[in-house]
Amino acid sequence: MTYLLLALKYWRECLIALLAFLILCLLMILNHKDHSIEKLKQEHISYVQTQTELNLKAQVTAREKEKEYQNQIILAERNYNEKIKQISHDARIAESHANSLSKQLADANKRLSTATREAQTEYAQKLSNVFDECVTEYRKMAERADGHEADAERLSHL
């Protein structure tokens, strides 16, 4: 009871002490919050730096992969061009062989002697025509097949 009487007698001083205590508490809370904010700012800065470094590393890795893919594309194109050259060379050889066979058939047509002359000529000409058509179709089919094979190989390397 005596404390209550003292507090009532010195109410202004008690109120000032209470307000001073509250101001000190608020200053301590404010100081703690400022410290937390500074800590979060530092964490943010380090996070941004880490993310920037990771982003740069990812960009370097992406460039390396892109170069690797470009090298693979160049290699595939070279292989494709070499295949096309080989196919063209093989087609010329096949055409040369076909022409040689056609000439041989033409010579054979001239040498047939057992049948009648008209029958021999007609028979040889028909055989020669059929053979020429077969050779032409075979050569076209072989060129298409070789081209398809080269295209498939080129695409498999991409």
VMD Tcl script that builds the backbone (N, CA, C; Angstrom):
set m [mol new atoms 474]
animate dup $m
set s [atomselect $m all]
$s set {name element resname resid chain x y z} {
  {N N MET 1 A 0.808 -1.172 0.000}
  {CA C MET 1 A 0.000 0.000 0.000}
  {C C MET 1 A 0.866 1.257 0.000}
  {N N THR 2 A 1.973 1.167 0.635}
  {CA C THR 2 A 2.855 2.333 0.688}
  {C C THR 2 A 3.409 2.658 -0.698}
  {N N TYR 3 A 3.620 1.612 -1.490}
  {CA C TYR 3 A 4.126 1.855 -2.862}
  {C C TYR 3 A 3.073 2.579 -3.699}
  {N N LEU 4 A 1.867 2.227 -3.457}
  {CA C LEU 4 A 0.780 2.851 -4.187}
  {C C LEU 4 A 0.663 4.324 -3.806}
  {N N LEU 5 A 0.818 4.627 -2.564}
  {CA C LEU 5 A 0.749 6.013 -2.120}
  {C C LEU 5 A 1.929 6.803 -2.676}
  {N N LEU 6 A 3.087 6.167 -2.703}
  {CA C LEU 6 A 4.264 6.822 -3.270}
  {C C LEU 6 A 4.072 7.069 -4.766}
  {N N ALA 7 A 3.507 6.095 -5.448}
  {CA C ALA 7 A 3.290 6.231 -6.885}
  {C C ALA 7 A 2.278 7.333 -7.162}
  {N N LEU 8 A 1.258 7.454 -6.292}
  {CA C LEU 8 A 0.284 8.497 -6.505}
  {C C LEU 8 A 0.858 9.884 -6.198}
  {N N LYS 9 A 1.761 9.918 -5.259}
  {CA C LYS 9 A 2.370 11.184 -4.897}
  {C C LYS 9 A 3.341 11.642 -5.979}
  {N N TYR 10 A 4.088 10.716 -6.513}
  {CA C TYR 10 A 5.086 11.047 -7.544}
  {C C TYR 10 A 4.661 10.488 -8.907}
  {N N TRP 11 A 3.438 10.725 -9.243}
  {CA C TRP 11 A 2.893 10.138 -10.482}
  {C C TRP 11 A 3.577 10.651 -11.738}
  {N N ARG 12 A 3.999 11.915 -11.760}
  {CA C ARG 12 A 4.675 12.444 -12.933}
  {C C ARG 12 A 6.020 11.746 -13.133}
  {N N GLU 13 A 6.758 11.595 -12.037}
  {CA C GLU 13 A 8.064 10.949 -12.146}
  {C C GLU 13 A 7.908 9.477 -12.559}
  {N N CYS 14 A 6.876 8.810 -12.029}
  {CA C CYS 14 A 6.624 7.405 -12.404}
  {C C CYS 14 A 6.241 7.308 -13.879}
  {N N LEU 15 A 5.437 8.266 -14.291}
  {CA C LEU 15 A 5.039 8.271 -15.698}
  {C C LEU 15 A 6.249 8.522 -16.596}
  {N N ILE 16 A 7.115 9.434 -16.222}
  {CA C ILE 16 A 8.328 9.720 -16.996}
  {C C ILE 16 A 9.222 8.482 -17.022}
  {N N ALA 17 A 9.370 7.799 -15.880}
  {CA C ALA 17 A 10.203 6.593 -15.815}
  {C C ALA 17 A 9.604 5.497 -16.701}
  {N N LEU 18 A 8.297 5.351 -16.655}
  {CA C LEU 18 A 7.638 4.349 -17.493}
  {C C LEU 18 A 7.821 4.672 -18.969}
  {N N LEU 19 A 7.651 5.945 -19.329}
  {CA C LEU 19 A 7.843 6.360 -20.722}
  {C C LEU 19 A 9.300 6.176 -21.151}
  {N N ALA 20 A 10.238 6.480 -20.262}
  {CA C ALA 20 A 11.656 6.290 -20.576}
  {C C ALA 20 A 11.944 4.803 -20.785}
  {N N PHE 21 A 11.343 3.962 -19.926}
  {CA C PHE 21 A 11.517 2.506 -20.080}
  {C C PHE 21 A 10.951 2.043 -21.424}
  {N N LEU 22 A 9.762 2.536 -21.779}
  {CA C LEU 22 A 9.153 2.166 -23.068}
  {C C LEU 22 A 10.003 2.648 -24.243}
  {N N ILE 23 A 10.551 3.857 -24.142}
  {CA C ILE 23 A 11.414 4.380 -25.215}
  {C C ILE 23 A 12.660 3.517 -25.349}
  {N N LEU 24 A 13.258 3.097 -24.244}
  {CA C LEU 24 A 14.434 2.225 -24.283}
  {C C LEU 24 A 14.097 0.872 -24.922}
  {N N CYS 25 A 12.935 0.338 -24.560}
  {CA C CYS 25 A 12.505 -0.939 -25.166}
  {C C CYS 25 A 12.320 -0.785 -26.671}
  {N N LEU 26 A 11.675 0.308 -27.073}
  {CA C LEU 26 A 11.456 0.540 -28.497}
  {C C LEU 26 A 12.772 0.757 -29.234}
  {N N LEU 27 A 13.715 1.459 -28.601}
  {CA C LEU 27 A 15.031 1.646 -29.224}
  {C C LEU 27 A 15.763 0.313 -29.383}
  {N N MET 28 A 15.645 -0.551 -28.394}
  {CA C MET 28 A 16.283 -1.873 -28.489}
  {C C MET 28 A 15.653 -2.693 -29.620}
  {N N ILE 29 A 14.323 -2.654 -29.728}
  {CA C ILE 29 A 13.629 -3.379 -30.802}
  {C C ILE 29 A 14.038 -2.810 -32.168}
  {N N LEU 30 A 14.097 -1.470 -32.248}
  {CA C LEU 30 A 14.489 -0.827 -33.496}
  {C C LEU 30 A 15.924 -1.207 -33.876}
  {N N ASN 31 A 16.812 -1.220 -32.917}
  {CA C ASN 31 A 18.206 -1.594 -33.158}
  {C C ASN 31 A 18.293 -3.039 -33.636}
  {N N HIS 32 A 17.517 -3.908 -33.019}
  {CA C HIS 32 A 17.500 -5.313 -33.433}
  {C C HIS 32 A 16.980 -5.454 -34.862}
  {N N LYS 33 A 15.927 -4.721 -35.191}
  {CA C LYS 33 A 15.375 -4.781 -36.542}
  {C C LYS 33 A 16.369 -4.222 -37.568}
  {N N ASP 34 A 17.071 -3.136 -37.234}
  {CA C ASP 34 A 18.090 -2.594 -38.137}
  {C C ASP 34 A 19.188 -3.628 -38.398}
  {N N HIS 35 A 19.590 -4.290 -37.334}
  {CA C HIS 35 A 20.614 -5.333 -37.485}
  {C C HIS 35 A 20.101 -6.469 -38.385}
  {N N SER 36 A 18.859 -6.853 -38.216}
  {CA C SER 36 A 18.268 -7.913 -39.057}
  {C C SER 36 A 18.201 -7.465 -40.519}
  {N N ILE 37 A 17.836 -6.223 -40.732}
  {CA C ILE 37 A 17.754 -5.702 -42.102}
  {C C ILE 37 A 19.132 -5.702 -42.751}
  {N N GLU 38 A 20.149 -5.262 -42.038}
  {CA C GLU 38 A 21.511 -5.263 -42.581}
  {C C GLU 38 A 21.976 -6.687 -42.906}
  {N N LYS 39 A 21.652 -7.604 -42.037}
  {CA C LYS 39 A 22.016 -9.002 -42.283}
  {C C LYS 39 A 21.322 -9.530 -43.535}
  {N N LEU 40 A 20.030 -9.228 -43.696}
  {CA C LEU 40 A 19.294 -9.660 -44.881}
  {C C LEU 40 A 19.832 -9.010 -46.155}
  {N N LYS 41 A 20.251 -7.732 -46.049}
  {CA C LYS 41 A 20.845 -7.068 -47.212}
  {C C LYS 41 A 22.133 -7.779 -47.632}
  {N N GLN 42 A 22.964 -8.131 -46.657}
  {CA C GLN 42 A 24.202 -8.849 -46.972}
  {C C GLN 42 A 23.909 -10.218 -47.594}
  {N N GLU 43 A 22.934 -10.915 -47.047}
  {CA C GLU 43 A 22.551 -12.206 -47.620}
  {C C GLU 43 A 22.040 -12.037 -49.048}
  {N N HIS 44 A 21.287 -10.986 -49.281}
  {CA C HIS 44 A 20.773 -10.719 -50.618}
  {C C HIS 44 A 21.920 -10.459 -51.601}
  {N N ILE 45 A 22.877 -9.660 -51.179}
  {CA C ILE 45 A 24.020 -9.357 -52.041}
  {C C ILE 45 A 24.794 -10.634 -52.377}
  {N N SER 46 A 25.034 -11.476 -51.372}
  {CA C SER 46 A 25.767 -12.721 -51.637}
  {C C SER 46 A 24.939 -13.662 -52.517}
  {N N TYR 47 A 23.636 -13.672 -52.338}
  {CA C TYR 47 A 22.765 -14.501 -53.184}
  {C C TYR 47 A 22.812 -14.035 -54.632}
  {N N VAL 48 A 22.745 -12.729 -54.835}
  {CA C VAL 48 A 22.800 -12.176 -56.194}
  {C C VAL 48 A 24.145 -12.508 -56.841}
  {N N GLN 49 A 25.226 -12.389 -56.079}
  {CA C GLN 49 A 26.545 -12.717 -56.630}
  {C C GLN 49 A 26.630 -14.193 -57.000}
  {N N THR 50 A 26.124 -15.047 -56.145}
  {CA C THR 50 A 26.143 -16.485 -56.422}
  {C C THR 50 A 25.332 -16.805 -57.671}
  {N N GLN 51 A 24.148 -16.211 -57.767}
  {CA C GLN 51 A 23.306 -16.461 -58.941}
  {C C GLN 51 A 23.950 -15.923 -60.217}
  {N N THR 52 A 24.623 -14.787 -60.115}
  {CA C THR 52 A 25.316 -14.230 -61.277}
  {C C THR 52 A 26.441 -15.162 -61.725}
  {N N GLU 53 A 27.204 -15.678 -60.773}
  {CA C GLU 53 A 28.281 -16.616 -61.104}
  {C C GLU 53 A 27.721 -17.887 -61.743}
  {N N LEU 54 A 26.640 -18.410 -61.177}
  {CA C LEU 54 A 26.022 -19.607 -61.750}
  {C C LEU 54 A 25.497 -19.340 -63.155}
  {N N ASN 55 A 24.925 -18.160 -63.354}
  {CA C ASN 55 A 24.420 -17.787 -64.674}
  {C C ASN 55 A 25.562 -17.712 -65.684}
  {N N LEU 56 A 26.691 -17.117 -65.295}
  {CA C LEU 56 A 27.845 -17.030 -66.188}
  {C C LEU 56 A 28.386 -18.417 -66.525}
  {N N LYS 57 A 28.447 -19.284 -65.511}
  {CA C LYS 57 A 28.913 -20.650 -65.757}
  {C C LYS 57 A 27.979 -21.372 -66.723}
  {N N ALA 58 A 26.680 -21.171 -66.537}
  {CA C ALA 58 A 25.701 -21.809 -67.435}
  {C C ALA 58 A 25.851 -21.277 -68.861}
  {N N GLN 59 A 26.119 -19.984 -68.995}
  {CA C GLN 59 A 26.315 -19.420 -70.332}
  {C C GLN 59 A 27.567 -19.985 -70.989}
  {N N VAL 60 A 28.643 -20.127 -70.218}
  {CA C VAL 60 A 29.877 -20.705 -70.763}
  {C C VAL 60 A 29.634 -22.148 -71.185}
  {N N THR 61 A 28.937 -22.894 -70.355}
  {CA C THR 61 A 28.623 -24.291 -70.686}
  {C C THR 61 A 27.759 -24.361 -71.939}
  {N N ALA 62 A 26.799 -23.465 -72.049}
  {CA C ALA 62 A 25.931 -23.444 -73.232}
  {C C ALA 62 A 26.737 -23.122 -74.487}
  {N N ARG 63 A 27.679 -22.178 -74.380}
  {CA C ARG 63 A 28.517 -21.861 -75.542}
  {C C ARG 63 A 29.375 -23.055 -75.938}
  {N N GLU 64 A 29.920 -23.753 -74.940}
  {CA C GLU 64 A 30.736 -24.933 -75.235}
  {C C GLU 64 A 29.899 -26.008 -75.926}
  {N N LYS 65 A 28.689 -26.231 -75.425}
  {CA C LYS 65 A 27.801 -27.215 -76.059}
  {C C LYS 65 A 27.468 -26.797 -77.485}
  {N N GLU 66 A 27.216 -25.498 -77.675}
  {CA C GLU 66 A 26.889 -25.006 -79.006}
  {C C GLU 66 A 28.056 -25.231 -79.961}
  {N N LYS 67 A 29.285 -24.968 -79.487}
  {CA C LYS 67 A 30.465 -25.219 -80.321}
  {C C LYS 67 A 30.591 -26.697 -80.641}
  {N N GLU 68 A 30.336 -27.531 -79.648}
  {CA C GLU 68 A 30.405 -28.978 -79.862}
  {C C GLU 68 A 29.381 -29.413 -80.914}
  {N N TYR 69 A 28.163 -28.898 -80.810}
  {CA C TYR 69 A 27.140 -29.230 -81.792}
  {C C TYR 69 A 27.512 -28.709 -83.184}
  {N N GLN 70 A 28.078 -27.503 -83.232}
  {CA C GLN 70 A 28.511 -26.966 -84.521}
  {C C GLN 70 A 29.591 -27.849 -85.139}
  {N N ASN 71 A 30.528 -28.310 -84.303}
  {CA C ASN 71 A 31.572 -29.204 -84.811}
  {C C ASN 71 A 30.975 -30.511 -85.320}
  {N N GLN 72 A 29.993 -31.028 -84.618}
  {CA C GLN 72 A 29.335 -32.261 -85.066}
  {C C GLN 72 A 28.596 -32.036 -86.382}
  {N N ILE 73 A 27.967 -30.875 -86.517}
  {CA C ILE 73 A 27.259 -30.567 -87.762}
  {C C ILE 73 A 28.255 -30.449 -88.912}
  {N N ILE 74 A 29.368 -29.778 -88.665}
  {CA C ILE 74 A 30.388 -29.633 -89.708}
  {C C ILE 74 A 30.928 -30.997 -90.111}
  {N N LEU 75 A 31.201 -31.845 -89.115}
  {CA C LEU 75 A 31.704 -33.189 -89.402}
  {C C LEU 75 A 30.678 -33.993 -90.197}
  {N N ALA 76 A 29.410 -33.882 -89.815}
  {CA C ALA 76 A 28.355 -34.604 -90.539}
  {C C ALA 76 A 28.246 -34.099 -91.978}
  {N N GLU 77 A 28.365 -32.779 -92.166}
  {CA C GLU 77 A 28.312 -32.214 -93.512}
  {C C GLU 77 A 29.489 -32.705 -94.355}
  {N N ARG 78 A 30.676 -32.760 -93.745}
  {CA C ARG 78 A 31.846 -33.261 -94.482}
  {C C ARG 78 A 31.641 -34.717 -94.882}
  {N N ASN 79 A 31.180 -35.512 -93.928}
  {CA C ASN 79 A 30.931 -36.920 -94.230}
  {C C ASN 79 A 29.880 -37.065 -95.322}
  {N N TYR 80 A 28.869 -36.227 -95.248}
  {CA C TYR 80 A 27.797 -36.261 -96.249}
  {C C TYR 80 A 28.357 -35.912 -97.629}
  {N N ASN 81 A 29.160 -34.852 -97.691}
  {CA C ASN 81 A 29.734 -34.451 -98.970}
  {C C ASN 81 A 30.661 -35.529 -99.530}
  {N N GLU 82 A 31.441 -36.165 -98.655}
  {CA C GLU 82 A 32.305 -37.261 -99.108}
  {C C GLU 82 A 31.468 -38.423 -99.632}
  {N N LYS 83 A 30.375 -38.729 -98.938}
  {CA C LYS 83 A 29.479 -39.802 -99.395}
  {C C LYS 83 A 28.890 -39.470 -100.755}
  {N N ILE 84 A 28.470 -38.216 -100.930}
  {CA C ILE 84 A 27.895 -37.799 -102.201}
  {C C ILE 84 A 28.939 -37.929 -103.317}
  {N N LYS 85 A 30.184 -37.542 -103.029}
  {CA C LYS 85 A 31.245 -37.683 -104.035}
  {C C LYS 85 A 31.438 -39.159 -104.382}
  {N N GLN 86 A 31.462 -40.009 -103.348}
  {CA C GLN 86 A 31.636 -41.440 -103.579}
  {C C GLN 86 A 30.458 -42.001 -104.381}
  {N N ILE 87 A 29.277 -41.564 -104.067}
  {CA C ILE 87 A 28.083 -42.030 -104.789}
  {C C ILE 87 A 28.157 -41.600 -106.250}
  {N N SER 88 A 28.556 -40.354 -106.477}
  {CA C SER 88 A 28.674 -39.871 -107.859}
  {C C SER 88 A 29.726 -40.663 -108.617}
  {N N HIS 89 A 30.847 -40.933 -107.957}
  {CA C HIS 89 A 31.905 -41.731 -108.579}
  {C C HIS 89 A 31.399 -43.137 -108.903}
  {N N ASP 90 A 30.712 -43.750 -107.945}
  {CA C ASP 90 A 30.162 -45.091 -108.170}
  {C C ASP 90 A 29.127 -45.081 -109.299}
  {N N ALA 91 A 28.336 -44.021 -109.371}
  {CA C ALA 91 A 27.326 -43.920 -110.433}
  {C C ALA 91 A 28.006 -43.812 -111.802}
  {N N ARG 92 A 29.095 -43.038 -111.887}
  {CA C ARG 92 A 29.824 -42.937 -113.152}
  {C C ARG 92 A 30.421 -44.285 -113.554}
  {N N ILE 93 A 30.969 -45.002 -112.578}
  {CA C ILE 93 A 31.527 -46.326 -112.869}
  {C C ILE 93 A 30.419 -47.267 -113.346}
  {N N ALA 94 A 29.279 -47.235 -112.647}
  {CA C ALA 94 A 28.159 -48.099 -113.042}
  {C C ALA 94 A 27.689 -47.755 -114.453}
  {N N GLU 95 A 27.632 -46.463 -114.753}
  {CA C GLU 95 A 27.214 -46.051 -116.091}
  {C C GLU 95 A 28.221 -46.519 -117.137}
  {N N SER 96 A 29.499 -46.443 -116.789}
  {CA C SER 96 A 30.539 -46.910 -117.711}
  {C C SER 96 A 30.400 -48.403 -117.966}
  {N N HIS 97 A 30.165 -49.162 -116.891}
  {CA C HIS 97 A 29.977 -50.609 -117.049}
  {C C HIS 97 A 28.712 -50.906 -117.867}
  {N N ALA 98 A 27.675 -50.147 -117.624}
  {CA C ALA 98 A 26.432 -50.355 -118.367}
  {C C ALA 98 A 26.649 -50.059 -119.848}
  {N N ASN 99 A 27.364 -48.986 -120.132}
  {CA C ASN 99 A 27.652 -48.666 -121.538}
  {C C ASN 99 A 28.498 -49.755 -122.187}
  {N N SER 100 A 29.442 -50.288 -121.415}
  {CA C SER 100 A 30.283 -51.376 -121.936}
  {C C SER 100 A 29.439 -52.606 -122.252}
  {N N LEU 101 A 28.525 -52.931 -121.332}
  {CA C LEU 101 A 27.655 -54.080 -121.573}
  {C C LEU 101 A 26.735 -53.840 -122.773}
  {N N SER 102 A 26.276 -52.622 -122.920}
  {CA C SER 102 A 25.424 -52.306 -124.066}
  {C C SER 102 A 26.197 -52.488 -125.369}
  {N N LYS 103 A 27.452 -52.061 -125.363}
  {CA C LYS 103 A 28.285 -52.226 -126.562}
  {C C LYS 103 A 28.521 -53.703 -126.848}
  {N N GLN 104 A 28.729 -54.480 -125.779}
  {CA C GLN 104 A 28.933 -55.920 -125.966}
  {C C GLN 104 A 27.673 -56.559 -126.560}
  {N N LEU 105 A 26.523 -56.146 -126.074}
  {CA C LEU 105 A 25.280 -56.678 -126.643}
  {C C LEU 105 A 25.116 -56.263 -128.099}
  {N N ALA 106 A 25.484 -55.037 -128.388}
  {CA C ALA 106 A 25.389 -54.584 -129.777}
  {C C ALA 106 A 26.306 -55.407 -130.672}
  {N N ASP 107 A 27.506 -55.731 -130.159}
  {CA C ASP 107 A 28.429 -56.583 -130.915}
  {C C ASP 107 A 27.861 -57.990 -131.056}
  {N N ALA 108 A 27.251 -58.501 -129.997}
  {CA C ALA 108 A 26.673 -59.846 -130.047}
  {C C ALA 108 A 25.538 -59.897 -131.054}
  {N N ASN 109 A 24.782 -58.797 -131.160}
  {CA C ASN 109 A 23.696 -58.733 -132.143}
  {C C ASN 109 A 24.246 -58.921 -133.560}
  {N N LYS 110 A 25.382 -58.412 -133.791}
  {CA C LYS 110 A 25.973 -58.499 -135.123}
  {C C LYS 110 A 26.476 -59.913 -135.441}
  {N N ARG 111 A 26.799 -60.695 -134.414}
  {CA C ARG 111 A 27.405 -62.005 -134.635}
  {C C ARG 111 A 26.426 -63.173 -134.651}
  {N N LEU 112 A 25.194 -62.941 -134.362}
  {CA C LEU 112 A 24.231 -64.046 -134.374}
  {C C LEU 112 A 24.133 -64.614 -135.792}
  {N N SER 113 A 24.339 -65.905 -135.885}
  {CA C SER 113 A 24.330 -66.464 -137.240}
  {C C SER 113 A 23.444 -67.686 -137.410}
  {N N THR 114 A 22.923 -68.227 -136.351}
  {CA C THR 114 A 22.170 -69.470 -136.472}
  {C C THR 114 A 20.713 -69.258 -136.862}
  {N N ALA 115 A 20.160 -68.140 -136.508}
  {CA C ALA 115 A 18.753 -67.896 -136.847}
  {C C ALA 115 A 18.674 -67.092 -138.131}
  {N N THR 116 A 17.435 -66.921 -138.558}
  {CA C THR 116 A 17.277 -66.102 -139.757}
  {C C THR 116 A 17.728 -64.691 -139.434}
  {N N ARG 117 A 18.107 -64.054 -140.440}
  {CA C ARG 117 A 18.688 -62.736 -140.278}
  {C C ARG 117 A 17.703 -61.764 -139.610}
  {N N GLU 118 A 16.483 -61.738 -140.043}
  {CA C GLU 118 A 15.492 -60.826 -139.477}
  {C C GLU 118 A 15.174 -61.181 -138.024}
  {N N ALA 119 A 15.063 -62.454 -137.747}
  {CA C ALA 119 A 14.758 -62.907 -136.390}
  {C C ALA 119 A 15.904 -62.585 -135.452}
  {N N GLN 120 A 17.110 -62.798 -135.931}
  {CA C GLN 120 A 18.287 -62.507 -135.099}
  {C C GLN 120 A 18.356 -61.013 -134.772}
  {N N THR 121 A 18.155 -60.223 -135.757}
  {CA C THR 121 A 18.240 -58.770 -135.560}
  {C C THR 121 A 17.150 -58.289 -134.615}
  {N N GLU 122 A 15.951 -58.742 -134.842}
  {CA C GLU 122 A 14.843 -58.330 -133.984}
  {C C GLU 122 A 15.056 -58.797 -132.542}
  {N N TYR 123 A 15.506 -60.037 -132.399}
  {CA C TYR 123 A 15.747 -60.611 -131.066}
  {C C TYR 123 A 16.843 -59.823 -130.346}
  {N N ALA 124 A 17.921 -59.578 -130.993}
  {CA C ALA 124 A 19.042 -58.864 -130.371}
  {C C ALA 124 A 18.668 -57.436 -130.030}
  {N N GLN 125 A 17.931 -56.781 -130.898}
  {CA C GLN 125 A 17.519 -55.406 -130.621}
  {C C GLN 125 A 16.581 -55.338 -129.420}
  {N N LYS 126 A 15.674 -56.278 -129.347}
  {CA C LYS 126 A 14.748 -56.292 -128.204}
  {C C LYS 126 A 15.494 -56.580 -126.910}
  {N N LEU 127 A 16.424 -57.533 -126.948}
  {CA C LEU 127 A 17.222 -57.821 -125.753}
  {C C LEU 127 A 18.050 -56.607 -125.346}
  {N N SER 128 A 18.625 -55.977 -126.322}
  {CA C SER 128 A 19.432 -54.794 -126.037}
  {C C SER 128 A 18.584 -53.689 -125.429}
  {N N ASN 129 A 17.407 -53.455 -125.968}
  {CA C ASN 129 A 16.512 -52.422 -125.432}
  {C C ASN 129 A 16.080 -52.749 -124.006}
  {N N VAL 130 A 15.707 -54.003 -123.789}
  {CA C VAL 130 A 15.286 -54.409 -122.439}
  {C C VAL 130 A 16.440 -54.252 -121.464}
  {N N PHE 131 A 17.622 -54.688 -121.875}
  {CA C PHE 131 A 18.780 -54.593 -120.997}
  {C C PHE 131 A 19.129 -53.134 -120.698}
  {N N ASP 132 A 19.089 -52.286 -121.721}
  {CA C ASP 132 A 19.365 -50.865 -121.512}
  {C C ASP 132 A 18.385 -50.246 -120.526}
  {N N GLU 133 A 17.112 -50.582 -120.671}
  {CA C GLU 133 A 16.111 -50.060 -119.739}
  {C C GLU 133 A 16.355 -50.566 -118.325}
  {N N CYS 134 A 16.707 -51.849 -118.211}
  {CA C CYS 134 A 16.979 -52.420 -116.886}
  {C C CYS 134 A 18.178 -51.732 -116.245}
  {N N VAL 135 A 19.227 -51.535 -117.023}
  {CA C VAL 135 A 20.426 -50.890 -116.496}
  {C C VAL 135 A 20.127 -49.456 -116.074}
  {N N THR 136 A 19.383 -48.741 -116.866}
  {CA C THR 136 A 19.041 -47.361 -116.534}
  {C C THR 136 A 18.219 -47.299 -115.247}
  {N N GLU 137 A 17.235 -48.145 -115.139}
  {CA C GLU 137 A 16.406 -48.174 -113.937}
  {C C GLU 137 A 17.220 -48.604 -112.721}
  {N N TYR 138 A 18.092 -49.572 -112.911}
  {CA C TYR 138 A 18.923 -50.046 -111.798}
  {C C TYR 138 A 19.850 -48.922 -111.321}
  {N N ARG 139 A 20.435 -48.204 -112.249}
  {CA C ARG 139 A 21.339 -47.112 -111.902}
  {C C ARG 139 A 20.580 -46.019 -111.145}
  {N N LYS 140 A 19.399 -45.664 -111.619}
  {CA C LYS 140 A 18.594 -44.648 -110.931}
  {C C LYS 140 A 18.240 -45.096 -109.517}
  {N N MET 141 A 17.856 -46.358 -109.398}
  {CA C MET 141 A 17.485 -46.889 -108.087}
  {C C MET 141 A 18.700 -46.900 -107.163}
  {N N ALA 142 A 19.860 -47.278 -107.684}
  {CA C ALA 142 A 21.074 -47.310 -106.859}
  {C C ALA 142 A 21.454 -45.900 -106.407}
  {N N GLU 143 A 21.336 -44.920 -107.295}
  {CA C GLU 143 A 21.637 -43.533 -106.918}
  {C C GLU 143 A 20.688 -43.053 -105.829}
  {N N ARG 144 A 19.407 -43.368 -105.977}
  {CA C ARG 144 A 18.435 -42.962 -104.953}
  {C C ARG 144 A 18.721 -43.638 -103.616}
  {N N ALA 145 A 19.063 -44.904 -103.666}
  {CA C ALA 145 A 19.359 -45.640 -102.430}
  {C C ALA 145 A 20.603 -45.084 -101.766}
  {N N ASP 146 A 21.631 -44.796 -102.542}
  {CA C ASP 146 A 22.852 -44.228 -101.971}
  {C C ASP 146 A 22.590 -42.840 -101.403}
  {N N GLY 147 A 21.809 -42.051 -102.115}
  {CA C GLY 147 A 21.456 -40.724 -101.606}
  {C C GLY 147 A 20.654 -40.805 -100.322}
  {N N HIS 148 A 19.728 -41.747 -100.281}
  {CA C HIS 148 A 18.934 -41.939 -99.061}
  {C C HIS 148 A 19.823 -42.370 -97.907}
  {N N GLU 149 A 20.752 -43.268 -98.179}
  {CA C GLU 149 A 21.664 -43.737 -97.128}
  {C C GLU 149 A 22.511 -42.583 -96.605}
  {N N ALA 150 A 23.017 -41.749 -97.503}
  {CA C ALA 150 A 23.827 -40.593 -97.077}
  {C C ALA 150 A 22.989 -39.608 -96.277}
  {N N ASP 151 A 21.733 -39.373 -96.693}
  {CA C ASP 151 A 20.852 -38.477 -95.949}
  {C C ASP 151 A 20.576 -39.026 -94.543}
  {N N ALA 152 A 20.319 -40.317 -94.470}
  {CA C ALA 152 A 20.024 -40.939 -93.169}
  {C C ALA 152 A 21.234 -40.856 -92.261}
  {N N GLU 153 A 22.413 -41.080 -92.807}
  {CA C GLU 153 A 23.632 -40.995 -91.990}
  {C C GLU 153 A 23.865 -39.565 -91.528}
  {N N ARG 154 A 23.611 -38.611 -92.420}
  {CA C ARG 154 A 23.782 -37.194 -92.064}
  {C C ARG 154 A 22.840 -36.815 -90.936}
  {N N LEU 155 A 21.607 -37.242 -91.037}
  {CA C LEU 155 A 20.623 -36.903 -90.008}
  {C C LEU 155 A 20.931 -37.594 -88.690}
  {N N SER 156 A 21.488 -38.784 -88.751}
  {CA C SER 156 A 21.792 -39.491 -87.500}
  {C C SER 156 A 22.920 -38.816 -86.739}
  {N N HIS 157 A 23.780 -38.059 -87.435}
  {CA C HIS 157 A 24.878 -37.365 -86.762}
  {C C HIS 157 A 24.465 -36.021 -86.233}
  {N N LEU 158 A 23.319 -35.538 -86.666}
  {CA C LEU 158 A 22.847 -34.239 -86.175}
  {C C LEU 158 A 22.112 -34.505 -84.906}
}
mol reanalyze $m
mol bondsrecalc $m
mol representation Tube
mol addrep $m
